[in-house]
Amino acid sequence: MPRHTDKLANMAASARKARARNIKLAKLFSLIIVVAAAFVGGFAVRGDAELLDTLGLTQLTGSQDAKAKAAQTQQTYNSLSARVGEVETIVNKDSLDSYDLDIATTKMLDAFAVSTQDPYLRYFDASRFAASSSTSEASDNGGGIGVLFSEYNGSAYAVDVFEGSPAQMADVQTNDVVVSIDGDRSHAWSASEVTQAIKRDQGSQVVITWRRGSSLDDTKGTEFTTTLTVTDQTVKNVATELTSNVGYIQLKQITQNSAQLVRQAIVDLDARGAQSYVLDLRDNPGGYLTQAVDISSYFIKSGTIVRITTKSSDETTKNATGDVLTDKPLVVLVNGNTSSSAEVIAASLKDNERATIVGTTTLGKGSVQVTHELTFGGALRYTAAYYKSPLDHDIDGLGINPDISIGRSDDEDNQKSLAMETAQSMVRE
């Protein structure tokens, strides 16, 4: 019996050992399966940054770094130069095609100019910039073909056509817009470019294509071409007359010596017995602001002449110089072609209650353009400042409204006669 009992005990012990061994093997096998599943699952989960962030395992994916890089990329490419630079890099590296750098620059900057809200923004390539040696809007642009040019939305137009000039003989009329000169219509012609282009030897010819529309905004008008002979004809910038004790002063444009010419006119007319004045600024395209301030100061004892807003400063003001010449009644005559610094004169005299404005609403070009030469050649012309009236009224896009409105008759100029009558009625008894 004992021997039989020992045998049973040994068999039971062996069974227990077998069960323990099997349990260990099962646990080991299960662990292997879990590890394998975790390894495989890791690849699937690793691509889900949001899930890993939720699980607190961002270190496995670098998802924060990716977000930072994305934000940095968005910030970096928030500029035209960066975006164009990326495209240029790809083309230079991988494209089988090539491009002309100067042509590409011109086309790109022309397109950029069109996309902005500045109608006067223009890119001048090196040759075009060199051809326009005078970029000031105040250039003396009379004579030549007998046209005084102004500019509207970046295009030159005839603001005045002189009596007996080649242009008048060819039926060029006020508000005709220059489309091309000598066949070049590759760009909009600014007033300064036109002025330079027609500065030729007396007797030489220039071919100009014009557009005549219902208004300066009409881009669908009829085109016609003229061949004009350049002459040395000039027209006096300041003309005066005395009628019934009313001194009449016509100022064609505001050039570098306009203030001196107006000063002399006031002194002469005053000496001849003028009791009131009419300052005729019709068809005046403007010019030098400093001259406009001086002219206004001849009639205003003190106060603000114009407010100027720029990007770099909130506002600056130009005040009367104190060089007042007369306090006699004044009428200012304006029309739809009175522009820029000529509008500054009208606005200053109106807001300071120094003059009665007669005529029609002015052009509304209360902006200043500057030309910035570029390091790679050429130049960029853009609007750098806006004029506002002394009482802080906008001029640009609105113009100056007359106190007494009267349009220009096809048969006669009723504006001047009304202005003279108004000035006469203001004379103190």
C-alpha positions in Angstrom: 0.0 0.0 0.0 2.6 2.5 0.8 4.4 1.9 -2.4 1.1 2.4 -4.3 0.4 5.6 -2.4 3.8 7.1 -3.3 3.2 6.4 -6.9 -0.1 8.3 -6.8 1.6 11.2 -5.1 4.3 11.4 -7.7 1.8 11.4 -10.5 -0.1 14.3 -8.8 3.0 16.3 -8.4 3.9 15.8 -12.0 0.5 17.0 -13.1 0.8 20.1 -11.0 4.2 20.9 -12.6 2.8 20.4 -16.0 -0.2 22.8 -15.4 2.2 25.4 -14.0 4.5 25.1 -17.0 1.5 25.4 -19.4 0.2 28.5 -17.5 3.7 30.1 -17.9 3.8 29.3 -21.6 0.3 30.8 -22.1 1.3 34.0 -20.3 4.4 34.3 -22.4 2.5 33.7 -25.6 -0.1 36.3 -24.6 2.6 38.8 -23.8 4.2 38.2 -27.2 0.8 38.8 -28.9 0.2 42.1 -27.0 3.7 43.4 -27.8 3.2 42.6 -31.4 -0.2 44.2 -31.5 1.1 47.3 -29.9 4.1 47.5 -32.3 1.8 47.2 -35.3 -0.9 49.5 -33.9 1.8 52.1 -33.2 2.3 52.7 -36.9 -1.4 53.3 -37.4 -1.7 55.6 -34.4 1.5 57.4 -35.0 -0.1 59.1 -38.1 -3.0 60.4 -36.1 -1.5 63.5 -34.4 -4.8 64.5 -32.9 -5.2 61.1 -31.2 -1.6 61.0 -30.0 -2.0 64.5 -28.6 -5.1 63.3 -26.7 -3.1 60.4 -25.4 -0.3 62.6 -24.3 2.1 60.9 -26.8 3.1 64.0 -28.8 6.8 63.1 -28.4 6.2 60.1 -30.8 5.1 62.2 -33.7 6.6 65.7 -33.3 3.1 67.1 -34.0 3.8 70.3 -32.1 6.8 70.8 -34.3 4.7 70.2 -37.3 2.2 72.8 -36.1 4.9 75.3 -35.5 6.4 74.7 -38.9 3.0 75.1 -40.5 2.4 78.4 -38.7 5.8 79.6 -39.6 5.2 78.7 -43.2 1.9 80.5 -43.3 3.6 83.6 -41.8 6.6 83.4 -44.1 4.5 83.2 -47.3 2.2 86.0 -46.3 4.0 88.3 -48.8 4.2 88.5 -52.5 8.0 88.3 -52.7 8.1 85.0 -50.8 5.4 83.4 -53.0 7.0 84.6 -56.2 10.4 83.5 -54.8 9.1 80.0 -54.3 7.8 79.7 -57.8 11.0 81.1 -59.2 13.0 78.6 -57.3 10.9 75.7 -58.6 11.2 77.0 -62.2 14.9 77.5 -62.0 15.5 74.1 -60.5 13.1 71.8 -62.4 11.5 73.6 -65.4 12.9 72.8 -68.8 11.8 76.3 -70.0 13.6 79.6 -69.4 12.5 83.2 -69.1 13.7 86.8 -69.6 14.2 88.4 -66.2 13.5 91.9 -67.4 10.3 91.0 -69.3 9.1 88.9 -66.4 9.8 91.7 -63.9 7.9 94.2 -66.1 4.9 92.0 -66.6 4.7 91.0 -62.9 5.0 94.5 -61.6 2.5 95.7 -64.1 0.0 93.1 -62.9 0.8 94.0 -59.3 0.0 97.7 -60.1 -3.3 96.8 -61.6 -4.2 94.7 -58.5 -3.7 97.6 -56.1 -6.2 100.4 -55.3 -3.8 103.1 -56.4 -4.7 104.2 -59.9 -1.4 106.1 -60.2 0.9 103.2 -59.2 3.2 102.5 -62.2 6.4 100.6 -62.7 8.9 102.2 -65.1 11.6 99.9 -66.5 15.1 101.3 -66.9 14.6 102.6 -70.5 11.2 104.1 -69.8 12.5 105.8 -66.6 15.5 107.2 -68.4 13.2 108.6 -71.2 11.3 110.5 -68.6 13.9 112.8 -67.0 11.3 115.0 -65.3 8.9 113.1 -63.1 7.4 116.1 -61.4 3.7 116.7 -62.0 4.6 120.4 -61.9 6.8 120.4 -65.1 6.2 123.2 -67.5 4.2 121.3 -70.0 3.0 124.0 -72.3 4.2 124.7 -75.9 5.5 122.0 -78.1 2.2 121.0 -79.9 0.0 123.6 -78.1 -1.5 121.3 -75.4 -1.4 121.6 -71.6 -1.5 118.1 -70.2 -2.9 116.9 -66.9 -3.3 113.4 -65.6 -6.2 111.3 -64.5 -5.9 107.8 -63.0 -2.4 107.5 -64.4 -3.2 108.6 -68.0 -2.3 112.0 -69.6 -5.0 114.0 -71.2 -5.4 117.5 -72.8 -6.5 119.8 -70.1 -6.2 122.9 -72.4 -5.6 123.3 -76.2 -4.0 126.6 -77.1 -5.5 129.0 -79.7 -4.0 128.6 -83.1 -1.7 125.7 -82.1 -1.0 122.6 -84.2 -3.2 120.5 -81.8 -6.1 122.8 -82.3 -5.7 122.8 -86.0 -5.9 118.9 -85.8 -9.1 119.2 -83.8 -7.6 118.0 -80.5 -10.0 118.9 -77.8 -10.0 119.3 -74.0 -10.2 115.9 -72.2 -8.8 113.9 -75.1 -6.7 111.1 -73.6 -3.2 110.1 -74.9 -3.3 106.5 -76.0 0.1 106.2 -77.8 3.0 108.3 -79.0 4.8 107.2 -82.2 2.9 103.9 -82.1 4.0 103.0 -78.6 0.9 101.9 -76.7 2.6 99.4 -74.4 1.7 101.4 -71.3 -0.4 104.2 -70.0 1.3 107.5 -70.7 1.7 109.8 -67.7 1.7 113.5 -68.1 5.4 113.8 -67.4 6.2 111.1 -70.0 4.1 112.9 -72.6 5.8 116.1 -71.9 9.3 114.6 -72.3 8.3 112.7 -75.4 7.2 115.8 -77.3 10.2 117.9 -76.4 11.8 117.8 -79.8 13.4 120.1 -82.2 11.2 122.8 -83.7 9.7 121.5 -87.0 10.0 117.8 -86.2 6.8 115.7 -86.0 5.2 113.5 -83.4 2.4 111.0 -84.0 -0.1 110.9 -81.2 -3.2 108.6 -80.9 -5.9 110.0 -78.7 -9.1 108.6 -77.2 -12.2 110.8 -77.0 -14.9 109.6 -74.7 -18.0 111.0 -73.0 -15.8 111.6 -69.9 -12.3 110.9 -68.6 -13.7 107.6 -67.1 -14.9 106.4 -70.5 -12.3 103.9 -71.7 -14.5 102.9 -74.8 -14.3 106.2 -76.6 -13.3 106.7 -80.2 -9.6 106.8 -81.1 -8.0 109.0 -83.7 -4.5 109.7 -84.7 -2.8 113.1 -85.3 0.6 113.9 -86.8 1.6 117.2 -85.2 4.5 119.5 -85.9 6.5 120.7 -82.9 6.7 124.5 -82.5 8.2 126.9 -80.0 4.8 128.3 -79.2 4.3 129.2 -75.6 1.4 130.7 -73.7 1.8 133.0 -70.7 1.2 131.2 -67.5 -0.4 134.2 -65.9 -2.8 136.6 -67.7 -4.5 139.6 -66.2 -7.1 142.3 -67.0 -9.0 145.0 -65.2 -12.7 145.4 -65.9 -15.0 147.7 -63.9 -12.4 147.8 -61.0 -12.4 144.0 -60.9 -8.9 142.5 -61.2 -8.9 139.3 -63.2 -6.0 136.8 -62.8 -5.8 133.6 -64.9 -3.3 131.0 -63.7 -2.7 128.2 -66.2 -0.6 125.9 -64.0 1.4 126.0 -60.8 5.0 126.0 -61.8 8.2 126.9 -59.9 7.6 130.7 -60.3 3.8 130.9 -60.3 3.7 132.5 -56.8 6.0 135.3 -58.0 3.9 135.8 -61.1 0.6 136.0 -59.1 2.2 138.4 -56.6 3.2 140.7 -59.4 -0.2 140.5 -60.9 -1.9 141.5 -57.6 0.5 144.4 -57.1 0.0 145.7 -60.6 -3.8 145.4 -60.5 -4.0 147.0 -57.1 -2.0 149.9 -58.3 -4.4 150.3 -61.2 -7.4 150.5 -58.9 -8.7 147.0 -58.5 -11.3 146.8 -55.8 -12.0 143.0 -56.0 -10.4 140.0 -57.6 -11.2 136.9 -59.7 -8.6 134.1 -59.6 -9.3 131.8 -62.6 -8.1 128.3 -61.9 -10.1 126.6 -64.6 -8.2 123.8 -66.5 -5.3 124.2 -64.0 -3.6 120.8 -63.5 -1.8 121.9 -60.4 1.8 121.6 -59.6 4.1 122.6 -56.8 2.4 122.6 -53.4 4.8 125.2 -51.9 3.7 127.6 -54.7 0.0 126.9 -54.0 0.5 127.6 -50.3 2.3 130.9 -51.1 -0.5 131.9 -53.5 -3.2 131.2 -51.0 -1.2 133.2 -48.4 -1.5 136.3 -50.5 -5.2 136.3 -49.6 -5.3 134.7 -46.1 -3.8 136.4 -43.1 -3.4 133.3 -41.0 -4.7 129.8 -40.6 -4.4 126.4 -42.2 -4.0 126.1 -45.9 -3.9 122.4 -46.4 -3.8 119.1 -44.4 -1.6 116.3 -45.6 -1.9 112.7 -44.6 0.8 110.1 -45.2 1.5 106.5 -44.1 4.4 107.5 -41.9 2.6 110.3 -40.0 -1.0 110.9 -38.9 -1.2 114.4 -40.4 0.8 117.5 -41.1 -0.5 121.0 -41.9 0.8 123.8 -44.1 -0.2 127.2 -42.7 -0.4 130.7 -44.2 3.0 132.3 -44.5 1.8 135.7 -43.2 2.7 137.3 -46.5 -0.8 138.6 -47.2 -1.2 141.1 -50.0 -4.8 142.0 -50.1 -8.0 141.6 -48.1 -10.3 142.8 -50.9 -13.2 140.5 -52.0 -12.2 137.5 -54.0 -13.9 135.1 -56.4 -12.2 131.8 -57.4 -13.3 130.3 -60.7 -13.0 126.5 -61.1 -14.2 123.7 -63.3 -13.9 119.9 -63.7 -10.3 120.1 -64.8 -9.1 122.2 -61.8 -6.8 119.6 -60.2 -4.3 118.8 -57.4 -2.6 121.8 -55.8 -5.0 124.1 -57.7 -7.8 122.4 -55.7 -5.7 123.1 -52.6 -5.9 126.8 -53.3 -9.7 126.7 -53.9 -10.3 124.6 -50.8 -8.1 126.8 -48.6 -9.9 130.0 -49.7 -13.3 128.5 -49.3 -12.8 126.9 -45.9 -11.2 130.1 -44.5 -14.2 132.0 -45.8 -11.9 134.2 -47.9 -13.5 133.6 -51.3 -16.6 132.7 -53.2 -16.1 129.7 -55.4 -17.8 129.9 -58.8 -18.0 127.2 -61.6 -18.3 123.4 -61.4 -17.0 120.8 -59.1 -13.3 120.3 -59.5 -11.6 117.1 -60.6 -10.9 115.6 -57.2 -7.3 114.7 -57.5 -6.2 115.3 -53.9 -3.3 113.0 -54.0 0.5 113.3 -54.3 2.6 110.9 -56.4 6.3 110.3 -55.9 8.8 108.3 -58.0 11.2 106.0 -56.2 14.2 104.8 -58.1 14.8 101.1 -57.8 18.2 99.4 -57.1 17.8 96.9 -60.0 17.0 99.7 -62.5 13.8 101.6 -63.3 11.5 103.2 -60.8 8.2 102.9 -59.0 5.7 105.7 -59.0 3.0 105.6 -56.3 0.7 107.7 -54.3 2.4 108.9 -51.1 0.1 111.5 -49.6 -3.4 112.9 -49.7 -4.6 116.5 -49.5 -7.5 117.5 -47.2 -9.1 120.9 -46.8 -8.5 123.1 -43.8 -11.8 121.9 -42.3 -10.6 118.3 -42.9 -12.8 117.6 -45.9 -11.4 115.0 -48.4 -10.4 116.3 -51.8 -9.4 113.1 -53.5 -12.3 111.5 -55.4 -14.7 114.3 -54.4 -13.3 117.6 -55.5 -14.4 121.1 -54.3 -18.0 122.1 -54.8 -18.6 125.7 -55.9 -20.7 128.1 -53.9 -22.3 129.3 -57.1 -22.6 126.6 -59.7 -22.6 127.3 -63.4 -21.6 125.1 -66.3 -19.6 126.0 -69.4 -21.8 126.9 -72.4 -21.0 125.7 -75.8 -21.5 129.2 -77.3 -19.9 131.3 -74.7 -18.1 131.3 -71.4 -20.7 132.3 -68.9 -18.6 131.3 -66.0 -16.1 134.2 -66.3 -18.8 136.8 -66.8 -20.7 135.5 -63.7 -17.5 135.5 -61.7 -16.7 139.1 -62.7 -20.2 140.2 -61.8 -20.1 138.4 -58.5 -16.7 140.1 -57.6 -18.1 143.5 -58.6 -21.2 143.0 -56.4 -18.9 142.3 -53.4 -17.1 145.6 -53.5 -17.8 147.6 -50.4 -19.5 150.9 -51.1 
